[in-house]
Amino acid sequence: MSAQAPRPTVVVVTGLSGAGKSQALHALEDLGFFCVDNLPTLLAPEAVALCERGGMTRMALGIDVRVREFLGEIGHVLRELEAGGQRELEVLFLDASDEKLLHRFSESRRPHPLAAESGHEGALAVLDGVRIERERLSPLRAGATRVIDTTNTSVHELRRILVAHFGPASGGAPRMVTRVVSFGFKYGTPVDADVVLDVRFLDNPYFVPELKNMTGLDEPVARHVLTAPETQEFLKRTRDLLAFVMPKYEREGKSYLTIAIGCTGGRHRSVVIADALARELSPQSGPSLAVVHRDVNRGNVAPPVSMVPTPAAPPSSPDDTHEERLSALELKGATTPPPTVAPSATSLRGGR
């Protein structure tokens, strides 16, 4: 018997102006919700139905005092959104103290949405606007499934609260996508790297004649690198580090994590270590883990002499000498032309 599909989730984000509704919607959007702000309440059920027909099952609606007279219909609208239990409905109400709201409006220098209705000017207009807003939103606050007081809560803390409630740990949001990227330092560090590990301290297969023309995707190179005791110690310590930090990154609501493994040219050591780490991390990350070997096809050297036809070029070309000099010096930041072959990307289940 197949598992029953989860019910669509609708989150109504409301609360006082300046309490953090916009930041809450941004956080929910990062968690995969389709978000609509300042929607007239009477249009909310129709908007949600349209989203469901488009295959969207996680929606967040920003409803606040700006919808004015439509707030009188909020009870009926919430019942329609719940659809007799066919949808998971949550009403998230953000609140803060009057003093904190006044301070935030003073910092942003923005007028309160209801300041013009208070009949006053200056600082008192904000406080009067807050008072009117509290009265109008009282039915929503009474029906809220969760009230968050942001008086002493930073933007980052609010995001953590929402990630904990609606994120991957809740079983709703998609898991953080993790990429393990091998690269060569002489071609530059990946610009999107979150964690960079340097493995140039390991013995370089480039200087082993029978391994020089291979890559870390070949079994002899992988065996040469992995059988070294310092490699095993490095993998153990790195595995423990990543096992500690990766759940923390996911808890913070990070959507993508890139772990970059670098050696000199990105063809031998970094490729082997990236594949080995990916195998270690696979049980934790599952299908949301990918391996990319960015530079494995850069700087290809000439094939072995036995594979070259009789009228072959000289065995030691200027390009070979230049490439070997670069590797021996372990240069950082050296530049080379772009590769003639696109870098390969292999997933855990497809590559070696």
N, C-alpha and C positions, 0 to 999 in steps of 0.2 A: 504494500500500500504506500503510495507516494505521500511525502510530507505536504501538509497544507501550506499554501503560499502565505507569506506574512501579509497582514492588512496594510493598506496604504496609511502613511503617517502624515498628519497635518498639525503643524505647530503654529499657533496664533501668538505672535510676539507683540506685546503691548506694554503700556506703562507710562510713566511720567516723562515728559520731554526733558532730555538731559540726563536720564538715568541709564542710558546705554543701549537703547533699542537698535540703533544703526550698527553698533559693534556686534550685538548679538546676531543680527541678520547676516553680517559678514562672516561670522564664525560658522553659522549654519550653512551658508552657501559653500564654504570650504569643505564642509562635511558631506556635500553632495545633495543638499536641499535645493529645490527650485524656489527662489525667494521673490516675493512681490511686496513692495512697500507702499503704504498709504492707499490701500485699496478700499473703496467704498464697501461697507460691510454687506450690502445687499447683493453685490457682485461676487462675493467670495465663494459661495457654493458653485456658481457657474464656472468660475475660474478653476476651481479644484477639479470639477468634472472634466473640463477641457484638458487639464494636465494629465489626468488619468487616462484619457483616450489617447494621449500622446506617449504613453508608457512611463510617465513619471509617477513614482510612488512615494516620494518624500518631498513635501511642500511646506514652506513657511510663509505666513502672511503677516505683514506688518500693519497693525491697526492701532491708530491712536486718536487723540482728540481732534485732529484735523478733519476727520470725517464728519464732525459736528452732529447734525441731527440724525445721521444714520446710526449713531450709537444706541438710539432707542430701540432698534431692532436686533441688538446684539444677542439676546437670549434665543430668539427664534433662529438666527443665523448659525449659532453654535450647534444647535440641535440638527440643523440641516447638514452641517459639516460632518458631524458624527455619523449621520446616516444610519441611525438605529444600531450602532455598534459595528458597522461594516468598515469604519475607518478608526484608526487610533488617533484621538484628538488630545492635544495638550495645549493649555493656555499658559503662556509664560509671561508673568507680570514683573516688570522691573521698576523698582522704587528706590528712593533715596531721601535723605532728610532735606528739609527746605533750605537749610543753610548751605548744604553741599550743592544743591541745584542752583542756588543763587550764585555761588562761587564759580560754578562751571559756565553759567551764562555770562558772567562777568569776564571770565578768561576768553571765551570764544567771541564775545562782543556781538552775539546774535540776539535778536529779539525773541521773546517767548511767543509761541504761536497764538496765545490768547491775550497777549498784552494789550492789544487794541480794545478788547472787550471790557477790560477792567476799569476803564474810565480814569486811569491815573497815568502819570508819566514818571520817568526815571527809575530808580532801583525798586521802588514799591510796585511798579507795574509787573515786574517779574514775579514777585511774591504773590500778588493778587492773581496773576495768571496761573500760578501753581495751585492756589486754593481752588479756583474754578475747575481746573483740570482734575484735581482729586475728586471733586464732587461728580463730575461727568463720568469718570472712569471707575467709580465705585462698584457698579454692577460687574464690570470685567474683573476687578480685583477679587470680588466675592466668589466668582466662578473660576478663578485661576487654579490650575493644578500645581503650579509652583510659583512662589514669589521669591525674587532675588533682590536683596537689599544691597545696592552698589555704593552705599555711602563711603565705606572704607575698602572698596574693591577696585583694583586697577583694571585696565583693559585686558592685560594678560591673565589676570586671575579670573576675570569673567569668561574669557575664552576657555581656560582650563575647566571651569565648572560645566560649560556647555559640552566640551569634548567628552568629559567623563559621563555626562548624561545621555548624549546622543551619538557619541563617537563609536569607534570599533569595539570598545569594551562592552557597549550595550548590545552588540550584535546587529546593529543596523547599518552603520557607515562602512564603506569599503576599507580594507586594510591598507596601511601605508605601503606604497610601492618602493621596494628596495632595489637599487642597481649596484652591482659590483663591477667597477670599470678598471681594467688594466691599461697602463699608459707608459710612455717614455718621457722622462723628465726633460730630455733635450728637445722635445716637441711641445713642451709647456704643460702645466697642470690643468686638468679639466676645470673649466670655469664654474661648473655647477657642483663641484665636489663639496660635500659636507664633512667628510672624514678623509684625510690623506695619510697613507702609510707608505713609508720609504723602505724598500727591500733591497737596496743596492749593497747592503752589507753582506748579502748572501753570495756564495761562490757563483761566478758568472759562467754559464755554459758556453757563452760566445767564444771563450778562449780554449774550449775543448774542440779540437779539429773535427771530430766526427759529429759533434752537436751544433757547430757554428751555423750551418745552413738550415737547421731545423728551427721549430718554434716551440713554445711551451705547450702547444696542442699535441705535440708528438710524444709518445710514451717514453722514449729514452730520455728526453729532456726532463719530463715530469719526474721520472725515477731519480735522475741525477740531483734534482733540486730537493725533492721531498725526503730522500734518505739521509740528508744531512741532519745531525742532531740539533743544530741551531735553528733549522727550519721548523722542526717539530716543536721546539720550545717557543718559537715565535708564534706559530699557529695556536698553540695552547693559550698563551697570554692574550693574543688578539681575540680569540673566541670568547674568553672570559670578559674582556672589555666590551665587545659588541653585545654579548648577552645581557650585560648590565645597562648599556646606554640605549639600545634600540627600543625597548619598551617605554623608556622615558621620552624619546623623540615622538613615539606614537601617541603617548598620553598628552603631549603638548599640541596635538592636532596636526603634526607635520604630515603632508600628503606624500612627499617624495624624500627618500634618503639615498644619497649617492656616496658610496664608499670607494675611494680611488686608491689603487695599489700601483705604485710606480717603481720602475727600475730605469736603467740608462736609456735603452731603446724601445722598451715596451714589447719585446718579442719573446723573451725567455722567462726570466724569474717572475715578473709581475703577472704574466699569463698563468703560470702554474699556481701561484699563490691565490690569485683571484678565483680560479676554479676550485681550489681546495677550500677556501673560505665559503664559497657559495654552497658547496656540499655540506659544510658544517651548519650553515644558516638555513638551509632549505626546510628542515622540519619545523622551524619557527615561523618562517615567512610564507611557505607554501608557494602557490602559483604567482604570488605578487613579488617574486624575486627573479631578477634577470641578470645575466652576465654579458658584458660588452668588452671586447678586446679592441680598444681603439686603434692601437698602433702596430698590431701584429703583422700587418702587411707593408709597413713602412720600412724603407731602407733594406729591401731584399738584396741579399748578396748573391754572387754568381753561384750556379749549381756546382756540385762536386766535379772534379776533373773527369771522372769515369763516365759522366753523363754528357760530356761535351763532345761533339763530333770531331773528327780528325783535324780539319782545318780550323782549330779553335783559336780564339783570341788568347793573348798572353794570360797565364793563370793568375797573375796579380795585376789587376787593373787599377788606375788611379782612384776610381770610386771605392774599390775595396780598401785601398790604403787609407783613404780619407775616413771611411766608416769605421775601420779598426782604430784609428787614432782617436776619433770621438769617443768610442766606447772605452778605450784605455784611460782616457783622461777623466771619465765620469763627469762630463761637462753639464752644468745646469744652465738652462735658458738658451742654449744654442738653437738656432733655427735651421730648418731644412725645407725644401720645396714640398708641397702637398703630395700625398701618395698617388700613384697612378691607379691603384686598386682600392676600392672603397673599403674602409675598415669593416671587419666582420662582427656580427653580433650573434651570440649563441645563447640560448636559454639553457637552464639547468637540464631540461629533459631532452634537449636536442643536440648539445655539443659535447665534445670530449672533455 
